[in-house]
């Protein structure tokens, strides 16, 4: 994982690692591995044993730490953006 370095208060001896946000975009089944939950329109973030915390239908595609495309329901999208894991939709490059 590539880490960005941010300097706080101009003091070069105090460094803080900042994890890069993963790219995200509106759900696109073509980005996902054939036969995967993402390719089939389901939320791979919550997985096949998803319970009440999953809204089911994929609304976002995003890359994980290994660069693989994952999918997320609307609840996963909210959680991942809030946690700083992925970029809000429309904010990617």
N, C-alpha and C positions, 0 to 999 in steps of 0.2 A: 504494500500500500504506500502510495506517495503521500507524504505529510507536508503541509505548508507550514512555514514558520512565521509567526506574528511577533513583532517586538512590542512589548508593553512599556508605556511611559518613557520610551526612548532609552531604556537601559538594556544594553546589548548582552549583559550577562543573565538576564531573565528572559527565557524563551518559553513559549507555549505552543505545543503542537496543535494544529487545527486540522481535523479530518476533512478531506474534500467531500462535498456533497456529490451524490451519484446523480447522473443524468436521468431525467424522467420525461415522459411525454404521454399524450392521450393514448389510451390502450390501442395497441396494434398487434393483432394475432400473428402477423407475418414475422415479427421479431423473435417469437418464441420457438423453442425446439418442438418439432413435430411430435404430437402425442402428449405433450406436457399439459399441465393444468392451464398455464398461460395461453397456449395455442388453442385450447378448448373454451376460453372465455371465463375460466374460473380464477379465483384468487389464490395464487401460489404462495403469497406471503403468509396466509393463515393455514394453508395446506388442506389435505383431503379430510382431516378430522376436525375441520373448522366447526366452531360452536356459535353461540349467540354473538360473539364478538366480531363475526364476519358477516358482511353484507352480501357475500356470494359473487355477484357479477363483477368482472374485472373492469375498472375504469381508467387504470394507469399502467403503463409499462415502464420499468426502471431497471437499471443495471445494479447488480449486487457487487460485493467486494472482488469477485473473480471476473467481473465483466460480463457475466451471463444475464440475459434478460429475464426478469421476474414480472409478475403481474400482481396488482393489488385492487381490492374493493375500495369503496369510498371511505370506509373506516380505516383501512390500512393506509390510504393516501393521507388522511388527516393525521394519523399517528406518526407516520414516517416524516412528514413535513415538520410537524411540531418537534420531533426529536432531532431534526437537522440531518436526517439520513439521506433524503432526496430533495431535489429542487421542487418548488411548487410548479404546477403545470403552467406552461407559458413562460417560464423563467430560464429554460435550457438554452444552450447555444444552437 
